[in-house]
């Protein structure tokens, strides 16, 4: 079988593993949790959550403690243990940069400032951050990464490793750009031809883009991208699995230098695409509540969606459904997954069970316009959320708190809530035939409408709740009618419980 690779499907991108579509139900380990002695006790928990992939770091300082001398014990144990538990791996290369800093560089790199110089602030202060303008640093990282990929090519014959992240949350902090001697010289030089706006004359960075923090951020993005491209290309020459780089996102109101600026962010996607063609895509680490906004921004920038890090909360379960349904995401992965507990763990487990059942449908409808994800656009919605799916419109309302139990045929018509405990709310909707839908999720109520003004009324012919078996066979657990569909007027996924429903529609006037 061929090595893991990406393939186009309509407007979407699929991850192919063993020549079949593979949807990552992931969890990223904590930064210091990837070694066998620590991780061993957590494998049963990861299996119970329903993961099929562990996102795990590999540390440059651990595999190359002395220059040119490699120790593969940590890598081999991780690959062997993941394979033994039936899981795949996305490896995170903690090389030159991790969360901007160079804390995972080996001691022989950190202590040789002449050979491996640091970035500097405008005040001349040296940072715990290797400058991207030093060829020695770039080449040392590339050699180590290439050695890792060559080792995996020889030892990981079952393709346990399906994807690799090159570096981690790259960015410049404190100042918008590096002020080292090498950086100053590059900033005074010409803008690369690949970045010149159409019709612009060649010139320096300030001559072409103006004197601003935004220009300095763009300058640094090019430098980081070129560095990462050299590392990724060296690795791909040994093992051509999909590779990406991730970004720490921008806090509201922050300006370049106040966040890890110049990383692979949506507004810099063109720079990263031009500067790092060896990468297959760029990816967001989404910890902010506006999950859909950030996910949409990355897809709009031209990347498939993969979320290697996400907030470990009850909303992770809802955000996962949106990612898979709206964008046919390559995968989703809450951070420090071994530490998840309580309701966050139980909801994620239920959500991953739904995704596992729907994976064949998700792959089949990726990029065909007949699948979407629903997530509350805001916490204080006053009107239904309307989303078009082909020639019908889905009108969605969301229940973030529990409702009173059914009584006398009334389905919470008063709008009263039962308690104040916040619940996740999201859905995947897949149109499997012109008048047939699969609706899966939690805390969402749907009605259906024609896109044509004055067109047919769209009604619910019938609705079933059930499960998809491992072979794709649908097994009904109950017909839903009467109270459960509000006497045929809506489809409702109850708050507090994940479910899958198959719905048939019909038209009437």
C-alpha positions as CSV (number, residue, x, y, z in Angstrom):
1,X,0.0,0.0,0.0
2,X,1.1,3.6,-0.7
3,X,2.3,5.9,2.1
4,X,-0.3,8.2,3.7
5,X,-1.1,11.1,1.3
6,X,-3.7,13.8,0.6
7,X,-6.3,13.5,-2.2
8,X,-8.9,15.9,-3.6
9,X,-12.6,15.2,-3.4
10,X,-14.7,17.9,-5.0
11,X,-13.8,21.1,-3.1
12,X,-12.4,19.1,-0.1
13,X,-9.2,17.3,0.7
14,X,-9.1,13.8,2.2
15,X,-6.4,12.1,4.1
16,X,-5.7,8.7,2.6
17,X,-4.3,5.9,4.8
18,X,-3.8,2.4,3.4
19,X,-5.4,3.8,0.3
20,X,-8.7,4.6,2.0
21,X,-10.1,7.8,3.4
22,X,-9.2,8.3,7.0
23,X,-10.8,10.8,9.4
24,X,-8.6,11.6,12.4
25,X,-10.4,11.4,15.8
26,X,-7.4,12.7,17.6
27,X,-6.1,13.9,20.9
28,X,-2.8,15.8,21.4
29,X,-0.7,14.7,24.3
30,X,0.7,17.3,26.8
31,X,4.2,18.5,25.9
32,X,5.9,16.2,28.3
33,X,3.6,13.2,28.1
34,X,4.9,11.2,25.1
35,X,7.4,8.9,26.8
36,X,6.5,5.3,27.5
37,X,7.1,5.4,31.3
38,X,4.5,8.2,31.6
39,X,2.1,7.4,28.8
40,X,1.7,3.7,29.4
41,X,-1.1,4.0,32.0
42,X,-3.2,6.3,29.7
43,X,-3.6,4.1,26.6
44,X,-6.8,2.4,27.9
45,X,-8.3,5.8,28.5
46,X,-7.4,7.0,25.0
47,X,-9.0,3.8,23.6
48,X,-12.1,4.3,25.6
49,X,-12.6,7.9,24.4
50,X,-12.6,6.5,20.8
51,X,-9.4,8.0,19.5
52,X,-8.0,6.5,16.3
53,X,-5.0,8.9,16.3
54,X,-2.6,10.3,19.0
55,X,-0.9,13.6,18.2
56,X,2.5,13.3,20.0
57,X,5.7,15.4,20.2
58,X,9.2,14.3,19.3
59,X,11.9,16.4,20.8
60,X,15.1,17.4,18.9
61,X,17.2,17.5,22.1
62,X,16.1,13.9,23.0
63,X,16.8,12.3,19.6
64,X,20.1,14.2,18.9
65,X,21.7,14.8,22.3
66,X,25.1,15.1,20.6
67,X,25.5,16.5,17.1
68,X,25.2,13.6,14.6
69,X,24.5,11.0,17.2
70,X,20.9,9.9,17.3
71,X,18.9,8.1,19.9
72,X,15.6,6.6,18.5
73,X,14.3,4.9,21.7
74,X,11.6,7.5,22.4
75,X,10.4,7.4,18.8
76,X,10.4,3.6,18.5
77,X,8.5,3.1,21.8
78,X,5.9,5.6,20.7
79,X,5.3,4.0,17.3
80,X,5.3,0.5,18.8
81,X,2.9,1.4,21.6
82,X,0.5,3.3,19.3
83,X,0.4,0.4,16.9
84,X,-0.2,-2.1,19.7
85,X,-3.3,-0.1,20.7
86,X,-4.6,0.1,17.1
87,X,-3.9,3.8,16.8
88,X,-2.1,6.1,14.3
89,X,0.3,8.9,15.1
90,X,0.6,12.5,14.0
91,X,4.1,13.5,15.1
92,X,5.0,17.0,16.2
93,X,8.5,18.0,15.4
94,X,9.6,20.1,18.3
95,X,12.8,21.4,16.6
96,X,14.0,24.9,16.3
97,X,10.8,26.5,17.7
98,X,8.0,25.5,20.1
99,X,5.5,28.2,21.0
100,X,8.0,30.7,19.5
101,X,10.8,29.7,21.8
102,X,13.8,27.4,21.1
103,X,13.4,25.4,24.3
104,X,13.7,22.0,22.5
105,X,16.9,22.7,20.7
106,X,19.8,20.5,21.9
107,X,22.3,21.8,24.4
108,X,25.0,21.9,21.7
109,X,22.8,24.3,19.8
110,X,21.7,26.5,22.7
111,X,25.2,27.0,24.0
112,X,26.9,27.9,20.7
113,X,25.7,31.5,20.2
114,X,28.2,32.2,17.5
115,X,27.1,29.3,15.3
116,X,23.4,29.4,16.2
117,X,22.6,33.1,16.9
118,X,19.5,34.3,18.6
119,X,16.8,36.8,17.6
120,X,17.0,40.2,19.2
121,X,14.6,43.0,20.1
122,X,14.8,46.5,18.8
123,X,16.6,47.3,22.1
124,X,19.2,44.7,21.4
125,X,18.0,42.2,24.0
126,X,18.7,38.6,23.1
127,X,15.7,36.3,23.1
128,X,15.3,32.6,23.8
129,X,14.5,32.3,20.1
130,X,16.9,31.2,17.4
131,X,16.8,33.7,14.5
132,X,15.4,32.2,11.3
133,X,18.1,34.1,9.3
134,X,21.0,31.7,10.3
135,X,21.8,29.0,7.8
136,X,23.7,26.9,10.3
137,X,20.6,26.6,12.5
138,X,18.3,25.8,9.6
139,X,20.7,23.2,8.2
140,X,21.2,21.5,11.6
141,X,17.4,21.3,12.1
142,X,16.9,20.0,8.6
143,X,19.5,17.2,9.0
144,X,17.9,16.1,12.3
145,X,14.4,16.1,10.8
146,X,15.6,14.2,7.7
147,X,17.3,11.6,9.9
148,X,14.0,11.2,11.8
149,X,12.0,10.7,8.5
150,X,14.6,8.3,7.2
151,X,14.4,6.3,10.4
152,X,10.6,6.1,10.1
153,X,10.9,5.1,6.5
154,X,13.0,2.1,7.5
155,X,11.2,1.1,10.7
156,X,7.5,2.2,10.5
157,X,6.5,-0.2,7.7
158,X,2.9,-0.3,8.8
159,X,2.5,3.5,8.4
160,X,1.6,4.2,12.0
161,X,2.8,7.7,11.4
162,X,0.3,9.3,9.0
163,X,1.2,13.0,9.2
164,X,3.9,15.3,10.6
165,X,3.9,18.8,12.0
166,X,7.0,20.8,11.3
167,X,7.9,23.0,14.3
168,X,5.2,24.3,16.7
169,X,3.4,27.6,16.9
170,X,6.2,29.6,15.2
171,X,6.1,33.3,15.8
172,X,8.0,36.5,16.8
173,X,7.2,38.0,20.2
174,X,8.0,41.2,22.0
175,X,8.6,43.0,18.7
176,X,7.0,42.5,15.3
177,X,10.4,41.5,13.8
178,X,13.8,40.3,14.6
179,X,16.5,42.9,15.0
180,X,19.6,40.7,14.8
181,X,22.4,41.7,12.5
182,X,21.3,39.1,9.9
183,X,17.6,40.2,10.1
184,X,18.5,43.9,9.8
185,X,20.4,43.2,6.6
186,X,17.6,41.2,5.1
187,X,15.0,43.8,6.0
188,X,17.1,46.4,4.2
189,X,17.3,44.2,1.1
190,X,14.8,43.7,-1.7
191,X,11.4,42.0,-1.3
192,X,11.5,38.6,-3.0
193,X,9.9,38.6,-6.4
194,X,7.4,36.0,-5.3
195,X,5.9,38.5,-2.8
196,X,5.7,41.6,-5.0
197,X,2.1,42.8,-5.5
198,X,1.0,42.8,-9.1
199,X,2.4,45.9,-10.8
200,X,4.7,46.8,-7.9
201,X,8.2,47.9,-8.6
202,X,11.0,46.0,-6.8
203,X,12.2,47.6,-3.6
204,X,12.9,47.1,0.1
205,X,10.2,45.9,2.4
206,X,9.3,49.4,3.5
207,X,9.4,50.8,0.0
208,X,7.0,48.1,-1.2
209,X,4.7,47.6,1.8
210,X,5.2,50.8,3.9
211,X,6.8,51.3,7.3
212,X,4.5,49.5,9.7
213,X,4.2,46.5,12.1
214,X,2.2,44.8,9.4
215,X,5.2,45.0,7.0
216,X,7.6,43.7,9.7
217,X,5.2,40.8,10.3
218,X,5.1,40.0,6.6
219,X,8.9,40.1,6.5
220,X,9.2,37.7,9.4
221,X,6.6,35.4,7.9
222,X,8.7,35.0,4.8
223,X,11.8,34.2,6.8
224,X,10.0,31.6,9.0
225,X,8.4,30.1,5.9
226,X,11.6,29.7,4.0
227,X,13.3,28.1,7.1
228,X,10.5,25.7,7.6
229,X,10.4,24.8,3.9
230,X,14.0,23.8,4.0
231,X,13.3,21.5,7.0
232,X,10.2,20.0,5.5
233,X,11.8,19.4,2.2
234,X,14.7,17.6,3.8
235,X,12.2,15.3,5.6
236,X,10.0,14.7,2.6
237,X,12.9,13.6,0.6
238,X,13.2,10.7,3.0
239,X,9.5,10.0,3.7
240,X,6.8,12.0,1.8
241,X,4.0,11.9,4.3
242,X,1.7,15.0,4.6
243,X,3.3,17.8,6.5
244,X,1.9,21.1,7.9
245,X,2.8,23.8,10.4
246,X,0.4,25.2,13.1
247,X,-0.3,28.6,14.5
248,X,-1.1,30.2,17.8
249,X,-4.0,32.5,17.0
250,X,-4.4,36.3,17.6
251,X,-6.0,37.5,20.8
252,X,-8.6,40.2,20.2
253,X,-6.9,43.6,20.0
254,X,-3.4,42.2,19.9
255,X,-0.9,43.7,17.4
256,X,2.2,42.1,15.9
257,X,4.7,41.3,18.6
258,X,2.0,41.0,21.2
259,X,1.1,37.6,19.9
260,X,3.3,35.0,18.1
261,X,3.3,37.1,15.0
262,X,4.4,36.0,11.5
263,X,3.2,32.4,12.1
264,X,1.0,30.5,9.6
265,X,-2.1,32.7,10.2
266,X,-4.9,33.2,7.6
267,X,-3.9,36.8,6.8
268,X,-0.4,35.5,6.0
269,X,-1.4,32.4,4.1
270,X,-0.2,33.8,0.8
271,X,3.3,34.4,2.3
272,X,3.5,30.9,3.8
273,X,2.2,29.3,0.6
274,X,4.8,31.0,-1.5
275,X,7.6,30.6,1.1
276,X,7.0,27.0,2.1
277,X,5.7,25.0,-0.9
278,X,6.9,21.7,0.8
279,X,4.1,22.1,3.4
280,X,0.7,20.6,2.4
281,X,-1.3,23.1,4.5
282,X,-1.3,25.3,7.5
283,X,-3.3,24.6,10.7
284,X,-4.9,26.5,13.6
285,X,-4.7,25.8,17.3
286,X,-8.1,27.0,18.4
287,X,-8.6,27.8,22.0
288,X,-10.9,30.8,21.6
289,X,-14.7,30.6,21.8
290,X,-15.2,31.8,18.2
291,X,-14.2,28.3,16.8
292,X,-16.3,28.5,13.7
293,X,-14.9,31.9,12.7
294,X,-11.3,30.6,12.9
295,X,-12.0,27.3,11.2
296,X,-13.8,29.1,8.4
297,X,-10.9,31.5,8.0
298,X,-8.3,28.7,7.5
299,X,-10.5,27.0,4.9
300,X,-11.2,30.3,3.1
301,X,-7.4,30.9,3.0
302,X,-7.0,27.7,0.9
303,X,-6.1,25.1,3.5
304,X,-7.9,21.9,4.3
305,X,-9.0,22.0,8.0
306,X,-7.0,20.1,10.6
307,X,-7.2,21.3,14.2
308,X,-4.1,19.8,16.0
309,X,-4.9,21.6,19.3
310,X,-8.2,22.6,20.7
311,X,-9.6,23.6,24.1
312,X,-10.3,20.7,26.3
313,X,-13.8,21.5,27.4
314,X,-17.4,20.3,26.9
315,X,-17.5,22.5,23.8
316,X,-14.7,20.3,22.2
317,X,-17.4,17.8,21.3
318,X,-19.6,20.4,19.6
319,X,-16.6,22.0,17.8
320,X,-15.5,18.6,16.5
321,X,-18.9,18.0,14.9
322,X,-18.8,21.4,13.2
323,X,-15.2,20.8,11.9
324,X,-16.1,17.4,10.4
325,X,-19.5,18.4,9.0
326,X,-18.9,21.9,7.7
327,X,-15.4,21.4,6.4
328,X,-14.9,17.6,6.1
329,X,-11.9,18.2,8.4
330,X,-8.9,16.0,8.2
331,X,-9.1,15.7,11.9
332,X,-9.7,17.4,15.3
333,X,-7.6,17.0,18.5
334,X,-8.1,18.5,22.0
335,X,-4.9,19.3,23.8
336,X,-3.5,17.3,26.7
337,X,-6.0,14.6,25.9
338,X,-4.6,12.3,28.7
339,X,-5.8,14.9,31.2
340,X,-9.4,15.2,30.0
341,X,-12.1,14.2,32.5
342,X,-15.6,14.6,33.7
343,X,-18.3,15.9,31.3
344,X,-15.7,17.1,28.7
345,X,-14.5,13.5,28.5
346,X,-17.9,11.9,28.3
347,X,-19.2,14.3,25.7
348,X,-16.1,13.9,23.5
349,X,-16.4,10.2,23.7
350,X,-20.0,10.4,22.6
351,X,-19.1,12.8,19.8
352,X,-16.3,10.6,18.5
353,X,-18.7,7.6,18.5
354,X,-21.0,9.6,16.2
355,X,-18.0,10.6,14.0
356,X,-16.8,7.0,13.8
357,X,-20.2,5.8,12.7
358,X,-20.5,8.6,10.1
359,X,-16.9,8.4,8.7
360,X,-17.9,6.6,5.5
361,X,-20.6,9.2,4.8
362,X,-18.3,12.1,5.7
363,X,-15.7,10.8,3.2
364,X,-18.3,10.1,0.6
365,X,-19.8,13.6,0.8
366,X,-16.7,15.6,1.4
367,X,-16.7,18.6,-1.0
368,X,-20.0,17.8,-2.7
369,X,-22.0,20.5,-1.1
370,X,-24.4,18.1,0.5
371,X,-22.9,18.1,4.0
372,X,-22.7,20.8,6.6
373,X,-22.0,21.4,10.3
374,X,-24.1,23.5,12.6
375,X,-22.8,25.4,15.6
376,X,-24.4,28.3,17.5
377,X,-23.2,31.6,15.8
378,X,-23.6,33.4,19.1
379,X,-24.7,32.7,22.7
380,X,-27.7,35.1,22.5
381,X,-29.4,34.2,19.2
382,X,-32.8,35.8,18.8
383,X,-33.7,34.2,15.4
384,X,-33.1,30.7,13.9
385,X,-29.8,30.0,12.3
386,X,-30.5,29.4,8.6
387,X,-28.1,27.4,6.4
388,X,-28.6,26.3,2.8
389,X,-28.0,22.7,1.8
390,X,-28.7,22.3,-1.9
391,X,-32.3,23.3,-2.6
392,X,-33.5,23.3,1.0
393,X,-32.8,25.6,3.9
394,X,-32.1,24.3,7.4
395,X,-33.5,26.5,10.1
396,X,-31.7,25.6,13.3
397,X,-32.3,26.6,17.0
398,X,-29.9,25.5,19.7
399,X,-30.5,24.3,23.3
400,X,-27.6,25.0,25.5
401,X,-29.4,24.1,28.8
402,X,-31.7,21.1,29.6
403,X,-35.4,21.3,29.0
404,X,-38.2,20.1,31.3
405,X,-39.4,16.5,30.7
406,X,-42.2,16.0,28.2
407,X,-45.6,16.3,29.8
408,X,-49.1,16.2,28.2
409,X,-47.7,16.4,24.7
410,X,-46.0,19.7,25.2
411,X,-42.4,20.0,24.0
412,X,-41.0,22.9,26.1
413,X,-43.3,25.4,24.3
414,X,-42.8,27.8,27.2
415,X,-39.1,28.0,26.5
416,X,-38.4,27.3,30.1
417,X,-35.0,25.7,30.9
418,X,-34.3,23.0,33.4
419,X,-31.4,24.3,35.5
420,X,-28.5,26.4,34.3
421,X,-25.8,23.9,33.4
422,X,-24.3,24.7,30.0
423,X,-24.4,21.9,27.5
424,X,-22.8,21.5,24.1
425,X,-24.9,22.1,21.0
426,X,-24.0,21.1,17.4
427,X,-24.9,18.9,14.5
428,X,-23.7,17.3,11.3
429,X,-26.3,17.2,8.5
430,X,-25.7,15.0,5.5
431,X,-28.0,14.9,2.5
432,X,-27.8,11.3,1.4
433,X,-30.5,11.6,-1.3
434,X,-32.8,14.4,-2.6
435,X,-35.3,14.0,0.2
436,X,-33.2,12.0,2.7
437,X,-31.0,13.3,5.5
438,X,-28.8,12.0,8.2
439,X,-28.8,14.3,11.2
440,X,-26.4,13.7,14.1
441,X,-25.5,15.7,17.1
442,X,-26.8,17.2,20.3
443,X,-29.1,20.1,21.4
444,X,-30.3,21.2,17.9
445,X,-33.8,21.5,16.5
446,X,-34.3,21.7,12.8
447,X,-37.1,22.7,10.4
448,X,-36.8,22.5,6.6
449,X,-37.8,25.0,3.9
450,X,-37.6,25.4,0.2
451,X,-35.1,27.9,-1.1
452,X,-37.8,29.3,-3.5
453,X,-40.1,32.0,-2.1
454,X,-43.6,30.6,-2.3
455,X,-42.3,27.1,-3.1
456,X,-43.5,23.8,-1.7
457,X,-43.7,23.3,2.0
458,X,-41.1,20.8,3.1
459,X,-42.5,18.3,5.7
460,X,-41.1,15.4,7.6
461,X,-42.3,12.1,6.1
462,X,-40.7,10.0,8.8
463,X,-37.8,10.0,11.2
464,X,-35.8,7.2,12.8
465,X,-33.2,7.1,15.6
466,X,-30.5,4.5,15.5
467,X,-26.9,3.6,14.8
468,X,-24.6,2.7,11.9
469,X,-23.0,-0.7,12.4
470,X,-19.3,-1.2,11.6
471,X,-20.2,-2.5,8.1
472,X,-22.3,0.6,7.4
473,X,-25.6,-1.0,8.0
474,X,-28.3,1.2,9.6
475,X,-29.9,-0.3,12.7
476,X,-33.0,1.5,13.9
477,X,-33.6,1.7,17.6
478,X,-36.9,3.6,17.4
479,X,-39.3,5.4,15.2
480,X,-39.6,9.1,16.2
481,X,-43.0,10.7,15.8
482,X,-45.6,12.5,17.9
483,X,-44.0,14.3,20.7
484,X,-40.4,13.6,19.5
485,X,-41.0,15.4,16.2
486,X,-43.5,17.9,17.6
487,X,-46.2,16.1,15.7
488,X,-44.2,16.1,12.4
489,X,-43.1,19.7,12.6
490,X,-39.4,19.5,13.4
491,X,-36.4,17.2,14.0
492,X,-35.0,17.5,17.4
493,X,-31.7,16.3,18.9
494,X,-32.2,16.4,22.6
495,X,-29.9,18.5,24.8
496,X,-27.4,16.5,26.8
497,X,-27.4,13.4,24.6
498,X,-25.8,12.7,21.3
499,X,-27.9,10.9,18.7
500,X,-28.2,10.0,15.0
501,X,-31.4,10.3,13.1
502,X,-32.4,9.4,9.6
503,X,-35.0,11.7,8.1
504,X,-37.2,11.5,5.0
505,X,-38.7,14.7,3.7
506,X,-41.7,15.3,1.4
507,X,-43.2,18.3,-0.3
508,X,-46.7,19.7,-0.3
509,X,-48.7,22.8,-0.9
